[in-house]
Amino acid sequence: MSSYLPPVPPGFVGRQDELSDLASALRAHRLVTLTGAGGVGKSRLALHAADEASRAAHREAAWADLWQLRDERLLVATVADALGFADHSPALPLDALAEWLAATDKDRLLVLDSCEHLSAASGALVTHLLRSCPRLTVLVTSREPLGLPGERRLVVEPLPVDTDAPALLGRLAGDAGRPLTGTADAVVAARLCARLQGIPLAIELAAGQLADRDVQDVDRELALLLDLATTERRAGPPRHQALRTTIGWSHELCSPPERLLWARLSVFRGPMDRDAAVAVGAGGPLAPGDVDEALAGLVRRSVLGLDGDRYRMLDTVREYGLMWLDALEETALAADRHARHHARAVARADRAWHGADQIRWYRWIGGSHADLCAALDHLLLDRPEEALLMAGHLGFFWSCCGHLPVASRYLTEALDLAPGPGPARGRALWALGVVRVLRGENDTGRELAQAARRQAEDAGDTDAVLRSAYLLGLSHLLGGRPLAAGHVVDDALARSAGADGTGAVLCRLARVFALTARGLRDQAREEAAELRRDSLARDEWWTRSYADYQLALIALIEDRPAIAAAHALSMLEGKLRIGDSFGLALGLDVLASALAAQGSGERAVAAHTAAERYWSAVGHQQRGTPELAPLRLRYEQTARSLLGDDGYDEAAARAMLRAAGAITHDLLGRTPPGA
């Protein structure tokens, strides 16, 4: 089955009995909670169990990182994103999520990782989802159980200090270039693991020092520190003392630049790239040129993990860093740097939207989602005008990638907190209007388009005027009024002759949609082809993919299925790169009809099934412009005539066993990620 899980790291040591017990619990109970001390390995165990369940138990598995959240406001949005639900509906987010889960005929496993700081809100969410969705199972990791009826609690203990813990240390020592050899090393390793109470995180941090010293030195130094902790009778059970002492020892062994960078990077909620680390970490005694060396040192000491080109800090290590950041009296400074870096990056992404860097910025925004929200949270408290500008720049990106509830929340709050007129307000009104129209709220979208136009005209901003015309035209198109849509964008383009920014591109695209809907196919084809050529010249994908959609639609109406299929596949390529579920649904609908018209019944059914999955995942049953509906009907009639009723049903049943993303990659001739 498909899964929305993080990559499963290799080298999982031990835990076979725990994995077996957890698998049995997940078969017998709908809510299972793994509890245990910080650093004991709850998340790693849950990830391996979820991966096994998705492979062997025919469950679609999803993973939600809740440690990135500081409060409950983004809880539902985070879980929806983890499940692949890009909500475009106007319903309350939790109700929309529950309705979508209940409507799909899949067994699902949802993992909520690190719930302890959101226990009450997580409990309410889990209760609602389990009550509404009978085929859902939830696996929670937390330092304490949720306390819900029917909850099965499994306590995760440290690794056995005579077997699995030394095995883990031995593997990590080998990775550090200090393999443990001989009986003497084995004896010391076992003694060290016993001192560390078998806690995996403590063992990893200790192993992180083996690049600079041998295992005997590590054992000796930790023995002194742990004996001191016991003598001073520090609070907490021995295993808590072992982890705290090991983290503190790792901190002391870091160089001053590494310690300072550790503290400053603890302000991040999610993974960070080098540019972000420099922007937030450099300053004062830590020069920008020193950050790379400090990053390498923190990776070598296992304080940071490195996943591709992004650095990640475990939450237990982050907590320690935040404590030192507060002691340095730099918490506010680091939060300011973090917010300003992300606001500047989003502004650059906006300026680069219709150029060759478009896809790179979509991917960066997707990978930085938790920290973009953190930056907006900080700015909303301290500088709402900057939050308004940042939210306006982000709104269209988030709308394209299915983060409509999140975009709506931040745009609405920023507009409320920064009520003054100006370009930033106009941009935020426009972005909120796009959100409302994509959620089916066309009347509200039109009102916001008109408000945005007034702000743009007052500011003399031609591009903003064109954007507002596009939004108004979009609301007319999705409401079945192509003549009105064409009039709006034609008038705006005529008044802004020579403009070639984003607003002009959007209006030209809306004009093509209006021409097609009015049956003016020759003109629509010519203008769509021109728009596509312009997008190719800029190496820009969003506009190109929608120009491809129009060219596919026109070719299909004109009974040229091979051309329609080629353009539909090109559209899907672009939408996969961006991560646009709405666009993928549209493209797969057209492709299904084109394949059926070419006589490829089995592939047509697969494309149609994937399209239905994507429509479901955006909270709508097959939306889009009205002219698409008769083509869907024609597809089904043609496919049934090719395969027969029984053959059609069998092909649909086979497709239902596959994930929409896997089908889409297969139709494109690509290998799905993680396959």
C-alpha positions as CSV (number, residue, x, y, z in Angstrom):
1,M,0.0,0.0,0.0
2,S,1.1,3.6,-0.4
3,S,2.3,5.6,2.5
4,Y,3.1,9.2,3.5
5,L,6.0,8.3,5.8
6,P,9.4,9.9,6.3
7,P,12.3,7.9,4.9
8,V,13.0,4.9,7.1
9,P,16.7,5.1,8.1
10,P,18.7,1.9,7.8
11,G,20.4,0.2,10.7
12,F,17.5,-0.4,13.1
13,V,19.0,-2.3,16.0
14,G,17.0,-4.6,18.2
15,R,13.3,-4.0,19.1
16,Q,12.1,-7.1,17.3
17,D,9.9,-8.2,20.3
18,E,8.6,-4.6,20.6
19,L,7.8,-4.5,16.9
20,S,5.9,-7.7,17.1
21,D,3.9,-6.5,20.2
22,L,3.2,-3.2,18.5
23,A,2.0,-5.0,15.3
24,S,-0.4,-7.1,17.4
25,A,-1.7,-4.1,19.2
26,L,-2.4,-2.3,16.0
27,R,-4.4,-5.2,14.7
28,A,-6.5,-5.4,17.8
29,H,-6.9,-1.8,18.8
30,R,-7.8,1.4,17.0
31,L,-5.7,3.7,19.3
32,V,-2.2,2.7,20.4
33,T,0.1,5.0,22.3
34,L,3.8,4.5,22.7
35,T,5.0,6.1,25.9
36,G,8.4,6.5,27.4
37,A,11.1,9.0,28.3
38,G,12.6,11.4,25.9
39,G,15.3,9.9,23.7
40,V,14.2,6.3,24.3
41,G,13.3,5.6,20.7
42,K,9.5,6.0,20.5
43,S,9.6,7.7,17.1
44,R,12.0,5.3,15.5
45,L,10.0,2.3,16.7
46,A,6.7,3.9,15.5
47,L,8.2,4.7,12.1
48,H,9.4,1.1,11.6
49,A,6.0,-0.3,12.7
50,A,4.2,2.1,10.4
51,D,6.4,1.1,7.5
52,E,5.8,-2.6,8.2
53,A,2.1,-2.0,8.4
54,S,2.0,-0.2,5.1
55,R,3.9,-3.0,3.4
56,A,2.4,-6.1,5.0
57,A,-1.0,-5.2,6.5
58,H,-2.5,-3.3,3.5
59,R,-2.8,-0.1,5.4
60,E,-2.0,3.3,4.0
61,A,0.2,4.9,6.5
62,A,0.7,8.6,7.3
63,W,3.1,10.5,9.6
64,A,2.4,13.8,11.3
65,D,5.3,15.5,13.1
66,L,3.6,17.4,16.0
67,W,6.8,18.4,17.7
68,Q,7.0,21.2,15.1
69,L,3.9,22.8,16.6
70,R,4.0,25.2,19.5
71,D,0.2,25.2,20.0
72,E,-2.9,23.6,18.7
73,R,-3.8,26.2,16.0
74,L,-2.2,24.3,13.1
75,L,-2.9,20.8,14.5
76,V,-5.7,19.9,12.1
77,A,-3.9,21.4,9.1
78,T,-0.7,19.4,10.0
79,V,-2.6,16.2,10.2
80,A,-4.5,16.9,7.0
81,D,-1.3,17.6,5.2
82,A,0.3,14.4,6.5
83,L,-2.7,12.4,5.2
84,G,-2.5,14.1,1.7
85,F,-5.8,15.9,2.1
86,A,-5.4,19.3,0.4
87,D,-8.7,20.7,1.6
88,H,-10.4,23.0,-0.9
89,S,-13.8,22.9,0.7
90,P,-15.5,25.7,2.8
91,A,-16.3,23.3,5.7
92,L,-14.7,23.4,9.1
93,P,-11.2,21.9,8.6
94,L,-11.7,19.0,11.1
95,D,-15.2,18.2,9.7
96,A,-13.8,18.2,6.2
97,L,-11.0,15.9,7.1
98,A,-13.2,13.5,8.9
99,E,-15.7,13.4,6.1
100,W,-13.0,12.7,3.5
101,L,-11.5,9.9,5.7
102,A,-14.9,8.4,6.2
103,A,-15.7,8.4,2.5
104,T,-12.6,6.6,1.3
105,D,-12.6,2.8,1.4
106,K,-9.1,2.4,2.8
107,D,-7.6,1.0,6.0
108,R,-5.4,3.9,7.2
109,L,-2.8,4.1,10.0
110,L,-2.2,7.7,11.2
111,V,0.9,8.3,13.3
112,L,0.9,11.4,15.6
113,D,4.5,11.8,16.7
114,S,5.3,13.7,19.9
115,C,1.9,14.6,21.3
116,E,2.9,15.4,24.9
117,H,2.7,19.2,24.5
118,L,-0.6,19.0,22.7
119,S,-2.2,16.2,24.7
120,A,-5.7,17.7,25.1
121,A,-6.0,19.0,21.6
122,S,-4.6,15.7,20.2
123,G,-7.1,13.7,22.3
124,A,-10.0,15.7,20.9
125,L,-8.9,15.3,17.3
126,V,-8.3,11.6,17.7
127,T,-11.7,11.1,19.4
128,H,-13.4,12.9,16.5
129,L,-11.6,11.1,13.8
130,L,-12.0,7.6,15.3
131,R,-15.7,8.2,15.8
132,S,-16.2,9.4,12.3
133,C,-13.8,7.1,10.4
134,P,-14.3,3.4,11.2
135,R,-11.3,2.2,9.0
136,L,-8.8,4.5,10.7
137,T,-6.2,3.4,13.3
138,V,-4.1,5.9,15.2
139,L,-0.6,5.3,16.6
140,V,0.6,8.0,19.0
141,T,4.0,8.7,20.5
142,S,4.0,10.7,23.7
143,R,5.7,10.9,27.1
144,E,2.3,10.3,28.6
145,P,-0.8,8.5,27.3
146,L,-3.8,10.5,26.0
147,G,-6.1,9.0,28.5
148,L,-8.9,8.1,26.0
149,P,-11.3,5.2,26.3
150,G,-10.0,2.2,24.4
151,E,-6.5,3.4,24.3
152,R,-3.8,0.7,24.3
153,R,-0.7,1.9,26.0
154,L,2.7,0.3,25.3
155,V,5.7,1.5,27.3
156,V,9.0,1.8,25.3
157,E,11.9,0.8,27.5
158,P,15.6,1.5,26.8
159,L,17.6,-1.0,24.8
160,P,18.9,-4.0,26.8
161,V,22.4,-3.0,28.0
162,D,23.9,-6.4,27.5
163,T,22.8,-6.9,23.8
164,D,21.1,-4.3,21.7
165,A,22.6,-1.2,23.3
166,P,26.2,-2.3,22.7
167,A,25.2,-3.4,19.2
168,L,23.9,0.1,18.5
169,L,27.1,1.7,19.9
170,G,29.2,-0.7,17.8
171,R,27.4,0.3,14.6
172,L,27.7,4.0,15.3
173,A,31.4,3.7,16.2
174,G,32.0,2.0,12.9
175,D,30.2,4.9,11.1
176,A,32.4,7.3,13.0
177,G,35.6,5.5,11.8
178,R,36.4,4.1,15.3
179,P,35.3,0.5,15.1
180,L,35.2,-1.4,18.4
181,T,37.5,-4.3,18.2
182,G,38.6,-7.0,20.6
183,T,37.4,-8.0,24.1
184,A,38.6,-4.9,25.8
185,D,36.5,-2.6,23.6
186,A,33.5,-4.9,24.0
187,V,33.7,-4.7,27.8
188,V,34.0,-1.0,27.9
189,A,31.2,-0.6,25.4
190,A,28.9,-2.7,27.5
191,R,29.9,-0.7,30.6
192,L,29.3,2.6,28.8
193,C,25.8,1.5,27.6
194,A,24.9,0.5,31.2
195,R,26.0,3.9,32.4
196,L,23.7,5.4,29.8
197,Q,20.8,3.2,30.8
198,G,20.5,1.9,27.3
199,I,18.9,5.1,26.0
200,P,19.4,5.3,22.3
201,L,19.7,9.1,22.1
202,A,22.3,9.1,24.8
203,I,24.2,6.4,23.0
204,E,24.1,8.3,19.7
205,L,25.4,11.5,21.4
206,A,28.2,9.5,23.1
207,A,29.1,7.9,19.8
208,G,29.3,11.3,18.3
209,Q,32.4,12.0,20.3
210,L,34.2,8.9,19.0
211,A,35.6,10.8,16.1
212,D,37.9,12.7,18.5
213,R,38.5,10.1,21.3
214,D,38.4,6.4,21.9
215,V,35.6,4.5,23.7
216,Q,37.7,4.3,26.9
217,D,38.0,8.1,27.1
218,V,34.3,8.5,26.5
219,D,33.4,6.0,29.2
220,R,35.8,7.6,31.6
221,E,34.5,11.1,31.1
222,L,30.9,10.1,31.3
223,A,31.5,8.0,34.4
224,L,32.8,11.1,36.3
225,L,29.9,13.2,35.2
226,L,27.3,10.6,36.1
227,D,28.9,9.9,39.4
228,L,28.8,13.7,40.1
229,A,25.1,13.9,39.2
230,T,24.4,11.0,41.6
231,T,26.4,12.6,44.4
232,E,24.6,15.9,43.9
233,R,21.3,14.0,43.9
234,R,19.9,15.8,40.9
235,A,16.2,15.4,40.4
236,G,14.7,12.6,38.3
237,P,15.2,8.9,37.8
238,P,18.6,7.5,36.7
239,R,17.7,7.2,33.0
240,H,16.6,10.9,32.9
241,Q,19.9,11.8,34.6
242,A,21.8,9.7,32.1
243,L,20.2,11.5,29.1
244,R,20.5,15.0,30.6
245,T,24.1,14.4,31.6
246,T,25.0,13.1,28.2
247,I,23.4,16.0,26.4
248,G,25.2,18.4,28.8
249,W,28.5,16.6,28.3
250,S,28.1,16.8,24.5
251,H,27.4,20.5,24.8
252,E,30.5,21.0,26.9
253,L,32.7,19.2,24.4
254,C,31.4,21.4,21.6
255,S,33.6,24.3,20.6
256,P,32.2,27.8,21.6
257,P,31.0,28.4,18.0
258,E,29.3,25.1,18.0
259,R,27.6,25.7,21.3
260,L,26.4,29.1,20.1
261,L,25.1,27.7,16.8
262,W,23.3,24.9,18.7
263,A,21.4,27.4,20.8
264,R,20.5,29.7,17.9
265,L,19.4,26.9,15.6
266,S,17.0,25.5,18.3
267,V,14.6,28.3,17.2
268,F,13.8,26.3,14.0
269,R,10.8,24.0,14.1
270,G,11.7,21.9,11.1
271,P,14.6,21.0,8.9
272,M,16.8,23.9,7.7
273,D,19.1,24.5,4.8
274,R,22.5,26.1,5.0
275,D,21.4,29.6,4.0
276,A,18.8,29.6,6.8
277,A,21.4,28.3,9.3
278,V,23.7,31.1,8.4
279,A,21.0,33.8,8.5
280,V,19.9,32.8,12.0
281,G,23.2,31.5,13.4
282,A,25.7,34.0,12.3
283,G,26.3,37.2,14.3
284,G,28.5,38.5,17.1
285,P,31.3,36.1,17.8
286,L,30.1,33.7,15.2
287,A,31.1,35.0,11.8
288,P,29.2,33.8,8.7
289,G,32.4,32.1,7.5
290,D,32.5,30.1,10.7
291,V,29.0,28.6,10.4
292,D,30.0,25.8,7.9
293,E,32.6,24.5,10.3
294,A,30.3,24.7,13.2
295,L,27.5,22.9,11.3
296,A,30.0,20.1,10.4
297,G,31.0,19.8,14.0
298,L,27.4,19.5,15.2
299,V,26.7,16.8,12.6
300,R,29.8,14.9,13.6
301,R,28.7,15.0,17.3
302,S,25.1,13.8,16.4
303,V,23.6,17.1,17.6
304,L,22.3,17.7,14.1
305,G,21.3,15.1,11.5
306,L,21.8,15.7,7.8
307,D,19.2,14.7,5.3
308,G,20.2,15.6,1.8
309,D,21.0,19.3,2.0
310,R,18.9,20.0,5.1
311,Y,19.8,19.8,8.8
312,R,17.5,18.4,11.4
313,M,17.6,18.7,15.2
314,L,15.8,16.2,17.5
315,D,13.3,17.8,19.8
316,T,15.0,16.6,23.0
317,V,18.3,18.2,21.8
318,R,16.3,21.3,20.7
319,E,14.8,21.7,24.2
320,Y,18.4,21.9,25.6
321,G,19.4,24.4,22.9
322,L,16.3,26.6,23.7
323,M,17.3,26.5,27.4
324,W,20.8,27.9,26.5
325,L,19.3,30.4,24.1
326,D,17.2,31.8,26.9
327,A,20.2,31.8,29.2
328,L,22.1,33.8,26.6
329,E,19.2,36.2,26.4
330,E,19.0,35.7,22.7
331,T,15.6,34.1,22.3
332,A,13.9,37.3,20.9
333,L,17.0,38.0,18.7
334,A,17.0,34.5,17.2
335,A,13.2,34.6,16.6
336,D,13.6,38.0,14.8
337,R,16.4,36.7,12.6
338,H,14.4,33.6,11.8
339,A,11.3,35.6,10.9
340,R,13.2,38.1,8.8
341,H,15.1,35.4,6.9
342,H,11.9,33.6,6.0
343,A,10.1,36.8,5.1
344,R,13.0,37.9,2.8
345,A,13.1,34.4,1.2
346,V,9.4,34.5,0.5
347,A,9.7,37.9,-1.1
348,R,12.4,36.5,-3.4
349,A,10.2,33.5,-4.2
350,D,7.4,35.9,-5.2
351,R,9.7,37.9,-7.5
352,A,10.9,34.7,-9.1
353,W,7.5,33.1,-9.6
354,H,7.2,33.3,-13.4
355,G,10.9,32.4,-14.0
356,A,13.2,29.4,-14.1
357,D,13.5,29.2,-10.3
358,Q,9.7,28.7,-9.8
359,I,9.9,25.0,-9.0
360,R,12.8,25.4,-6.7
361,W,10.9,27.9,-4.7
362,Y,7.7,25.7,-4.6
363,R,9.9,22.9,-3.2
364,W,11.6,25.2,-0.7
365,I,8.3,26.6,0.6
366,G,7.0,23.0,0.9
367,G,10.0,21.9,2.9
368,S,10.0,25.0,5.1
369,H,6.3,24.9,6.0
370,A,6.6,24.7,9.8
371,D,9.2,27.5,9.9
372,L,7.2,29.7,7.6
373,C,4.3,29.4,10.0
374,A,6.6,30.1,12.9
375,A,7.9,33.2,11.2
376,L,4.3,34.5,10.6
377,D,3.4,33.7,14.2
378,H,6.3,35.9,15.4
379,L,5.6,38.7,13.0
380,L,1.9,38.7,13.9
381,L,2.8,39.4,17.5
382,D,5.5,42.0,17.0
383,R,5.2,43.5,13.5
384,P,1.8,42.7,11.9
385,E,2.5,44.9,8.8
386,E,5.4,42.6,7.9
387,A,3.3,39.6,8.6
388,L,0.7,41.0,6.1
389,L,3.3,41.4,3.4
390,M,4.7,37.9,4.0
391,A,1.3,36.2,4.1
392,G,0.4,38.0,0.8
393,H,3.5,36.7,-0.8
394,L,2.9,33.2,0.5
395,G,-0.8,33.0,-0.2
396,F,-0.6,32.0,-3.9
397,F,2.1,29.4,-3.3
398,W,0.1,27.8,-0.5
399,S,-3.1,27.9,-2.5
400,C,-1.4,26.0,-5.4
401,C,-0.1,23.4,-3.0
402,G,-3.3,22.8,-1.1
403,H,-2.6,24.7,2.1
404,L,-5.9,26.6,1.8
405,P,-7.0,26.5,5.5
406,V,-3.5,27.6,6.6
407,A,-3.4,30.4,4.0
408,S,-6.9,31.5,5.0
409,R,-6.0,31.7,8.7
410,Y,-2.8,33.7,8.3
411,L,-4.2,36.1,5.7
412,T,-7.3,36.8,7.7
413,E,-5.4,37.4,10.9
414,A,-2.9,39.6,9.3
415,L,-5.6,41.7,7.6
416,D,-7.3,42.1,10.9
417,L,-4.2,43.1,12.8
418,A,-2.8,45.5,10.1
419,P,-5.9,47.3,8.8
420,G,-4.1,50.3,7.1
421,P,-4.4,50.7,3.3
422,G,-1.5,50.0,0.9
423,P,0.0,47.6,-1.5
424,A,0.6,44.9,1.1
425,R,-3.1,45.0,2.1
426,G,-4.1,44.8,-1.6
427,R,-1.9,41.8,-2.2
428,A,-3.2,40.0,0.9
429,L,-6.8,40.7,-0.1
430,W,-6.0,39.2,-3.6
431,A,-4.4,36.1,-2.1
432,L,-7.3,35.6,0.3
433,G,-9.7,35.9,-2.7
434,V,-7.8,33.1,-4.5
435,V,-8.2,30.9,-1.4
436,R,-12.0,31.7,-1.2
437,V,-12.6,31.0,-4.9
438,L,-10.7,27.7,-4.8
439,R,-12.8,26.7,-1.8
440,G,-15.9,27.3,-3.9
441,E,-16.8,30.7,-2.3
442,N,-17.1,32.6,-5.5
443,D,-19.2,35.5,-4.2
444,T,-16.7,36.2,-1.4
445,G,-13.9,35.9,-4.0
446,R,-15.5,38.5,-6.2
447,E,-15.8,40.9,-3.3
448,L,-12.2,40.4,-2.4
449,A,-11.1,40.9,-6.0
450,Q,-12.9,44.2,-6.1
451,A,-11.4,45.3,-2.8
452,A,-7.9,44.3,-4.1
453,R,-8.5,46.3,-7.3
454,R,-9.3,49.4,-5.3
455,Q,-6.1,49.1,-3.3
456,A,-4.1,48.5,-6.5
457,E,-5.6,51.5,-8.4
458,D,-5.0,53.8,-5.4
459,A,-1.3,52.6,-5.4
460,G,-1.0,52.8,-9.2
461,D,0.2,49.2,-9.3
462,T,-0.5,47.8,-12.8
463,D,0.5,44.2,-11.9
464,A,-1.8,44.2,-8.9
465,V,-4.7,45.6,-11.0
466,L,-4.1,42.7,-13.4
467,R,-4.0,40.2,-10.6
468,S,-7.3,41.4,-9.3
469,A,-8.8,41.1,-12.8
470,Y,-7.5,37.5,-13.0
471,L,-9.2,36.7,-9.6
472,L,-12.5,38.2,-10.7
473,G,-12.2,36.3,-14.0
474,L,-11.4,33.0,-12.2
475,S,-14.6,33.4,-10.0
476,H,-16.7,33.9,-13.2
477,L,-15.0,30.9,-14.9
478,L,-15.7,28.5,-12.0
479,G,-19.2,29.8,-11.8
480,G,-19.9,29.0,-15.4
481,R,-19.8,32.6,-16.7
482,P,-17.0,32.6,-19.4
483,L,-18.3,35.7,-21.2
484,A,-18.1,37.8,-18.1
485,A,-14.6,36.3,-17.3
486,G,-13.4,37.2,-20.8
487,H,-14.7,40.7,-20.6
488,V,-13.0,41.4,-17.2
489,V,-9.5,40.1,-18.3
490,D,-9.7,41.6,-21.8
491,D,-10.5,45.0,-20.4
492,A,-7.6,44.8,-17.9
493,L,-5.1,43.6,-20.6
494,A,-6.2,46.4,-22.9
495,R,-5.7,49.0,-20.2
496,S,-2.2,47.6,-19.4
497,A,-0.8,47.1,-22.9
498,G,2.8,46.0,-22.8
499,A,2.7,44.6,-19.2
500,D,4.4,41.2,-18.9
501,G,4.6,40.5,-15.2
502,T,2.8,37.8,-13.3
503,G,-0.6,39.6,-13.4
504,A,-0.5,39.8,-17.2
505,V,0.4,36.1,-17.5
506,L,-2.5,35.2,-15.2
507,C,-5.0,37.3,-17.2
508,R,-3.8,35.8,-20.5
509,L,-4.4,32.3,-19.0
510,A,-7.9,33.2,-17.8
511,R,-8.6,34.6,-21.3
512,V,-7.7,31.2,-22.9
513,F,-10.0,29.4,-20.5
514,A,-12.8,31.8,-21.4
515,L,-12.3,31.4,-25.1
516,T,-12.4,27.6,-24.8
517,A,-15.5,27.7,-22.7
518,R,-17.2,30.0,-25.3
519,G,-16.4,27.5,-28.1
520,L,-13.9,29.9,-29.8
521,R,-11.4,27.0,-30.1
522,D,-9.2,28.3,-32.9
523,Q,-8.4,31.5,-31.1
524,A,-8.1,29.6,-27.8
525,R,-5.6,27.1,-29.3
526,E,-3.5,29.9,-30.8
527,E,-3.3,31.9,-27.6
528,A,-2.7,28.8,-25.4
529,A,0.1,27.7,-27.7
530,E,1.7,31.2,-27.5
531,L,1.3,31.2,-23.7
532,R,3.0,27.8,-23.6
533,R,5.9,29.0,-25.8
534,D,6.4,32.0,-23.5
535,S,6.4,29.7,-20.4
536,L,8.9,27.4,-22.1
537,A,11.2,30.3,-22.8
538,R,11.1,31.3,-19.2
539,D,11.4,27.6,-18.0
540,E,8.2,28.2,-15.9
541,W,5.9,25.4,-15.1
542,W,2.7,26.6,-13.5
543,T,1.4,28.6,-16.5
544,R,2.8,26.0,-18.9
545,S,0.8,23.2,-17.3
546,Y,-2.5,25.1,-17.5
547,A,-1.8,26.0,-21.1
548,D,-1.2,22.3,-21.7
549,Y,-4.5,21.6,-20.0
550,Q,-6.3,23.9,-22.4
551,L,-4.6,22.5,-25.4
552,A,-5.5,19.0,-24.3
553,L,-9.1,20.0,-23.7
554,I,-9.4,21.6,-27.1
555,A,-7.8,18.6,-28.8
556,L,-10.1,16.2,-27.0
557,I,-13.2,18.2,-28.0
558,E,-11.9,18.1,-31.6
559,D,-11.4,14.3,-31.5
560,R,-7.6,14.5,-31.6
561,P,-6.9,12.1,-28.7
562,A,-3.2,11.6,-29.3
563,I,-2.4,15.3,-29.1
564,A,-4.7,15.6,-26.1
565,A,-2.9,12.8,-24.3
566,A,0.5,14.4,-25.0
567,H,-0.6,17.8,-23.5
568,A,-2.3,16.1,-20.6
569,L,0.9,14.2,-19.7
570,S,2.9,17.4,-20.0
571,M,0.5,19.1,-17.6
572,L,0.8,16.2,-15.1
573,E,4.6,16.6,-15.2
574,G,4.3,20.2,-14.2
575,K,1.7,19.6,-11.5
576,L,3.8,16.9,-9.9
577,R,6.8,19.2,-9.8
578,I,4.7,21.9,-8.0
579,G,2.6,19.5,-5.8
580,D,-0.8,20.8,-7.1
581,S,-3.5,18.1,-6.3
582,F,-6.2,20.2,-7.9
583,G,-4.2,20.5,-11.1
584,L,-3.4,16.8,-11.1
585,A,-7.1,16.0,-10.8
586,L,-7.9,18.1,-13.8
587,G,-5.1,16.7,-15.9
588,L,-5.9,13.1,-15.1
589,D,-9.6,13.7,-16.1
590,V,-8.5,14.9,-19.5
591,L,-5.9,12.1,-19.9
592,A,-8.5,9.4,-19.0
593,S,-10.8,10.6,-21.8
594,A,-7.9,10.8,-24.3
595,L,-6.6,7.3,-23.4
596,A,-10.1,5.9,-23.8
597,A,-10.5,7.6,-27.2
598,Q,-7.2,6.0,-28.2
599,G,-8.5,2.6,-27.2
600,S,-6.3,2.2,-24.1
601,G,-9.2,1.2,-21.8
602,E,-7.1,-0.2,-18.9
603,R,-4.9,2.9,-18.7
604,A,-7.9,5.1,-19.0
605,V,-9.6,3.5,-16.0
606,A,-6.4,3.9,-14.0
607,A,-6.1,7.6,-14.9
608,H,-9.8,8.1,-14.0
609,T,-9.4,6.3,-10.7
610,A,-6.3,8.4,-9.8
611,A,-8.3,11.6,-10.7
612,E,-11.1,10.6,-8.4
613,R,-8.6,10.1,-5.6
614,Y,-7.2,13.6,-6.2
615,W,-10.6,15.2,-6.4
616,S,-11.4,13.5,-3.1
617,A,-8.2,14.7,-1.6
618,V,-9.1,18.4,-2.4
619,G,-12.6,18.0,-0.8
620,H,-14.5,18.2,-4.0
621,Q,-16.1,15.7,-6.3
622,Q,-14.7,16.5,-9.7
623,R,-14.7,20.3,-9.9
624,G,-13.2,22.5,-12.6
625,T,-14.7,24.5,-15.4
626,P,-18.2,23.2,-16.5
627,E,-17.1,22.1,-20.0
628,L,-15.2,19.2,-18.4
629,A,-18.3,17.4,-17.2
630,P,-19.5,16.0,-20.6
631,L,-16.0,14.8,-21.3
632,R,-15.9,12.7,-18.1
633,L,-19.2,11.1,-19.2
634,R,-17.9,10.4,-22.6
635,Y,-14.8,8.8,-21.1
636,E,-16.8,6.3,-19.1
637,Q,-19.0,5.3,-22.0
638,T,-16.0,4.8,-24.2
639,A,-14.0,2.8,-21.6
640,R,-17.0,0.6,-20.8
641,S,-17.5,-0.1,-24.5
642,L,-13.8,-1.1,-24.8
643,L,-13.6,-3.3,-21.7
644,G,-17.2,-4.4,-21.1
645,D,-18.9,-3.8,-17.7
646,D,-17.1,-6.7,-16.0
647,G,-13.8,-5.7,-17.5
648,Y,-14.3,-2.1,-16.5
649,D,-15.2,-3.0,-12.9
650,E,-12.2,-5.3,-12.6
651,A,-9.8,-2.7,-14.0
652,A,-11.3,-0.1,-11.5
653,A,-10.8,-2.6,-8.7
654,R,-7.2,-3.1,-9.6
655,A,-6.6,0.6,-9.8
656,M,-8.2,1.2,-6.4
657,L,-5.4,-0.9,-4.8
658,R,-2.8,1.5,-6.0
659,A,-2.0,5.1,-4.8
660,A,-2.9,8.0,-7.0
661,G,0.7,9.2,-7.1
662,A,2.0,5.8,-8.1
663,I,-0.6,5.6,-11.0
664,T,0.4,9.1,-12.1
665,H,4.1,8.3,-12.1
666,D,3.3,5.1,-14.0
667,L,1.3,7.0,-16.7
668,L,4.3,9.3,-17.1
669,G,6.7,6.4,-17.4
670,R,8.5,7.4,-14.2
671,T,9.5,5.5,-11.1
672,P,7.5,6.6,-8.0
673,P,9.6,8.1,-5.2
674,G,10.6,5.5,-2.6
675,A,9.8,2.6,-5.0
